[in-house]
Amino acid sequence: MTAEEAATAAAQWQPVARSRTYELVITAIEEQIITGALGVGNPLPAERDLAAKLQVSRSAVREAFRVLEAQGVLRSAVGSGAGAGTFVASMPSEALTRFLRLHIALSNFAFADLVEARVTLERSSVALTARHPHPERLTAVRAAIEIMDADDVDRTTFNDADTAFHTAIAHAGGNRLVTAITVAIRNAMRGRILAAFEEIDDWPALREVLRSEHRAILAAIAAGDPATAAALAEQHIRSAYELLPALHDDPA
C-alpha cells in the first residue's frame, strides 16, 4: 500500500450535517435584514407567499417566524387589515443585552478573554462619561458605591453593587451599543466573580482595595478627566483579576 493509499484508508469520514429547513428560512430572513432590504417596521410576506418564494413548506416558515419572534427580531399581529401580519421589530437594548449575556455565559469563553474585552469596553465607557460628567448621570454610580462602602456589606451584596457600579458607568457614557455589550459581559461574569469572592480568606482587605479603586474611578470621571478615568478603569479590572486566583483556574 502506498503512502497516499494509507492516508486515504486512515481518513475518518462522518455524515455531513444537514440544516433543518426552518434554519435556512431564518438565514434567508436575516440576509434581507442585513442587506437593508428589510428594516424596522417592514412587513414580511404572508406565510404562504414566503413559503412559495423560498420553495419550502409553510411549517418551516412558521417555525422560523416563531424562533425569530422569541429572539425579538420579528413581531406578529393577528387580525386583518394593514396592522396585521409579521413585521421586523425594533429590538430594545435590554433584549440585546439579555441575548448577549446568555450567549456569553453559554459560550464558556476563557475568563482572561472576558477581562480583555472588558478593558477595551470600559476604558471607552468611563472616558465617554468623564467627557460629560453630569451629576444626575452619576447618581446610580454613587448609589452603588454607597452600598459597597457599608461596614456590614456581605460578598453577595457587594458583588451585586459592583456589577451595578460598572453597568451604571456604561449607561452614563451614552453609547447604547457599548452599554449593551458592557452590561452583557459584566452580568455574565457575575456568578464566577462571586464564587471567586467566596474563596478569598481576607475578604475585608480585598473589599477595601476594590472600594478604593471604585472611588478613584468616580473621582476622575467627576473631575472630567477621561484619560485618567480610562487608565484607572483598566488598572482596576486587571488588578481585580490578579487578586482573585480562582478566576485563573477557569476551565474554559
PLY file of the C-alpha trace (Angstrom):
ply
format ascii 1.0
element vertex 252
property float x
property float y
property float z
element edge 251
property int vertex1
property int vertex2
end_header
0.00 0.00 0.00
1.37 3.37 -0.99
1.57 6.30 1.42
-1.28 8.00 -0.44
-3.47 4.88 -0.16
-2.65 4.54 3.53
-3.66 8.14 4.15
-6.91 7.61 2.28
-7.67 4.43 4.23
-6.96 6.17 7.54
-9.25 9.10 6.86
-12.29 9.24 9.10
-15.47 10.22 7.28
-18.63 11.27 9.06
-22.03 12.10 7.60
-22.31 15.82 6.87
-24.79 17.78 8.94
-27.97 18.75 7.13
-29.55 22.05 8.09
-33.16 21.98 9.16
-35.33 23.76 6.64
-36.56 26.37 9.09
-32.92 27.33 9.79
-32.48 28.06 6.07
-35.59 30.25 6.24
-34.11 32.12 9.21
-30.89 32.65 7.26
-32.86 33.99 4.30
-34.75 36.46 6.51
-31.58 37.54 8.31
-29.89 38.17 4.96
-32.72 40.50 3.92
-32.33 42.43 7.18
-28.53 42.62 6.99
-28.56 43.89 3.40
-31.13 46.53 4.30
-33.88 45.12 2.11
-35.95 44.76 5.29
-35.88 47.31 8.08
-37.68 48.01 11.34
-41.44 48.05 10.80
-41.33 46.44 7.36
-43.78 43.57 6.82
-42.68 40.12 5.72
-44.61 38.26 3.03
-47.52 36.20 4.25
-46.60 32.71 5.42
-47.98 31.07 2.28
-46.29 33.58 -0.05
-42.90 33.31 1.66
-43.07 29.52 1.57
-43.67 29.71 -2.18
-40.85 32.21 -2.74
-38.37 30.07 -0.79
-39.81 26.76 -2.05
-40.20 25.36 1.44
-43.13 24.15 3.49
-45.39 26.55 5.38
-44.46 24.73 8.60
-40.80 25.65 8.03
-41.74 29.33 7.61
-43.99 29.15 10.67
-41.16 27.70 12.79
-38.69 30.32 11.52
-41.14 33.09 12.44
-41.59 31.56 15.90
-37.83 31.44 16.57
-37.23 34.99 15.35
-40.17 36.28 17.40
-38.71 34.64 20.50
-35.42 36.43 19.77
-37.21 39.75 19.41
-36.35 40.11 15.72
-39.94 39.80 14.48
-43.32 40.67 15.90
-46.69 39.36 14.79
-50.11 40.97 14.94
-53.23 38.90 14.39
-56.37 40.08 12.68
-56.95 41.66 9.32
-56.03 44.92 7.66
-52.81 46.89 7.40
-51.83 46.28 11.00
-51.94 42.50 10.75
-49.08 40.26 9.77
-45.43 39.70 10.68
-43.08 42.67 10.90
-39.42 43.36 11.59
-39.26 44.50 15.22
-37.21 47.23 16.83
-35.15 45.25 19.30
-34.81 47.23 22.55
-31.33 47.46 24.04
-32.47 45.40 27.05
-33.36 42.49 24.78
-29.98 42.73 23.03
-28.19 42.78 26.39
-30.13 39.75 27.61
-29.41 37.89 24.37
-25.68 38.68 24.52
-25.43 37.83 28.21
-26.85 34.35 27.67
-24.59 33.67 24.70
-21.51 34.85 26.61
-22.45 32.72 29.61
-23.05 29.63 27.47
-20.01 30.04 25.23
-17.53 29.31 28.05
-15.06 31.98 26.98
-11.80 31.94 28.91
-12.06 34.43 31.74
-8.90 36.15 30.54
-10.63 36.85 27.22
-13.58 38.41 29.03
-11.16 40.57 31.02
-9.56 41.87 27.82
-12.97 42.62 26.33
-13.97 44.48 29.50
-10.80 46.54 29.45
-11.49 47.70 25.89
-15.15 48.48 26.50
-14.87 50.04 29.94
-11.96 52.27 29.02
-14.30 53.64 26.37
-17.36 53.96 28.62
-15.59 55.71 31.51
-13.89 58.11 29.08
-17.24 58.93 27.47
-18.77 59.51 30.90
-15.86 61.69 32.00
-16.25 63.93 28.96
-19.75 64.87 30.12
-19.82 64.21 33.90
-23.35 65.40 34.61
-24.18 64.78 38.30
-27.57 63.23 37.53
-25.91 60.64 35.28
-23.66 59.60 38.16
-26.45 59.09 40.69
-26.60 55.32 40.14
-22.80 55.11 40.25
-22.68 56.86 43.62
-25.54 54.70 44.93
-23.58 51.53 44.09
-20.51 52.89 45.90
-22.60 53.69 48.98
-23.78 50.08 49.13
-20.23 48.75 48.78
-19.00 51.18 51.47
-21.37 49.81 54.14
-19.45 48.21 57.01
-21.65 45.12 57.12
-21.90 44.52 53.37
-21.67 40.82 52.53
-19.99 39.34 49.47
-23.18 38.76 47.50
-24.46 42.29 48.07
-21.03 43.72 47.31
-20.84 41.76 44.07
-24.29 42.96 43.01
-23.33 46.57 43.78
-20.00 46.10 42.00
-21.89 44.96 38.90
-24.25 47.92 39.26
-21.28 50.31 39.52
-19.76 49.21 36.23
-23.06 48.99 34.36
-24.16 52.41 35.65
-20.99 53.99 34.27
-21.65 52.30 30.92
-25.18 53.75 30.86
-23.86 57.19 31.81
-21.48 57.12 28.83
-24.43 57.38 26.46
-23.21 54.97 23.75
-26.01 52.42 23.57
-24.03 49.71 21.81
-21.05 49.98 24.17
-23.52 49.93 27.06
-25.33 46.82 25.81
-22.13 44.82 25.34
-20.55 46.04 28.60
-23.63 45.21 30.64
-23.93 41.80 29.00
-20.31 40.87 29.73
-20.32 42.13 33.33
-23.58 40.34 34.13
-22.34 37.15 32.50
-19.26 37.28 34.78
-21.27 37.92 37.93
-21.58 34.33 39.14
-17.92 33.45 38.59
-16.77 36.62 40.34
-18.96 35.87 43.35
-17.59 32.32 43.53
-14.06 33.79 43.49
-15.03 36.25 46.25
-16.15 33.30 48.40
-12.69 31.74 48.20
-10.86 34.82 49.50
-9.71 34.43 53.09
-9.06 38.10 53.83
-12.30 39.48 52.47
-12.09 42.86 54.31
-8.70 43.58 52.72
-9.88 42.76 49.21
-13.07 44.72 49.74
-11.13 47.83 50.75
-8.88 47.61 47.69
-11.89 47.40 45.39
-13.65 50.24 47.22
-10.60 52.48 46.88
-10.30 51.77 43.16
-14.00 52.45 42.59
-13.77 55.80 44.37
-10.72 56.77 42.30
-12.52 55.99 39.04
-15.55 58.03 40.10
-13.34 60.93 41.19
-11.61 61.02 37.79
-14.96 60.93 36.00
-16.41 63.69 38.19
-13.29 65.78 37.54
-13.84 65.48 33.78
-10.54 63.65 33.21
-11.19 60.97 30.53
-7.55 59.80 30.23
-7.11 59.21 33.96
-10.54 57.62 34.30
-9.80 55.19 31.45
-6.38 54.28 32.88
-7.83 53.69 36.34
-10.64 51.54 34.93
-8.15 49.32 33.11
-5.93 49.07 36.19
-8.94 48.17 38.34
-10.17 45.40 36.03
-6.72 43.84 35.68
-5.96 44.21 39.40
-9.22 42.51 40.39
-8.43 39.61 38.07
-5.00 39.19 39.66
-6.42 39.41 43.19
-8.92 36.61 42.51
-6.82 33.49 41.80
-9.90 31.29 41.43
-10.65 33.02 38.14
-7.34 31.83 36.73
-8.48 28.24 37.09
-11.38 28.87 34.74
-11.81 25.55 32.83
-12.63 27.42 29.63
0 1
1 2
2 3
3 4
4 5
5 6
6 7
7 8
8 9
9 10
10 11
11 12
12 13
13 14
14 15
15 16
16 17
17 18
18 19
19 20
20 21
21 22
22 23
23 24
24 25
25 26
26 27
27 28
28 29
29 30
30 31
31 32
32 33
33 34
34 35
35 36
36 37
37 38
38 39
39 40
40 41
41 42
42 43
43 44
44 45
45 46
46 47
47 48
48 49
49 50
50 51
51 52
52 53
53 54
54 55
55 56
56 57
57 58
58 59
59 60
60 61
61 62
62 63
63 64
64 65
65 66
66 67
67 68
68 69
69 70
70 71
71 72
72 73
73 74
74 75
75 76
76 77
77 78
78 79
79 80
80 81
81 82
82 83
83 84
84 85
85 86
86 87
87 88
88 89
89 90
90 91
91 92
92 93
93 94
94 95
95 96
96 97
97 98
98 99
99 100
100 101
101 102
102 103
103 104
104 105
105 106
106 107
107 108
108 109
109 110
110 111
111 112
112 113
113 114
114 115
115 116
116 117
117 118
118 119
119 120
120 121
121 122
122 123
123 124
124 125
125 126
126 127
127 128
128 129
129 130
130 131
131 132
132 133
133 134
134 135
135 136
136 137
137 138
138 139
139 140
140 141
141 142
142 143
143 144
144 145
145 146
146 147
147 148
148 149
149 150
150 151
151 152
152 153
153 154
154 155
155 156
156 157
157 158
158 159
159 160
160 161
161 162
162 163
163 164
164 165
165 166
166 167
167 168
168 169
169 170
170 171
171 172
172 173
173 174
174 175
175 176
176 177
177 178
178 179
179 180
180 181
181 182
182 183
183 184
184 185
185 186
186 187
187 188
188 189
189 190
190 191
191 192
192 193
193 194
194 195
195 196
196 197
197 198
198 199
199 200
200 201
201 202
202 203
203 204
204 205
205 206
206 207
207 208
208 209
209 210
210 211
211 212
212 213
213 214
214 215
215 216
216 217
217 218
218 219
219 220
220 221
221 222
222 223
223 224
224 225
225 226
226 227
227 228
228 229
229 230
230 231
231 232
232 233
233 234
234 235
235 236
236 237
237 238
238 239
239 240
240 241
241 242
242 243
243 244
244 245
245 246
246 247
247 248
248 249
249 250
250 251
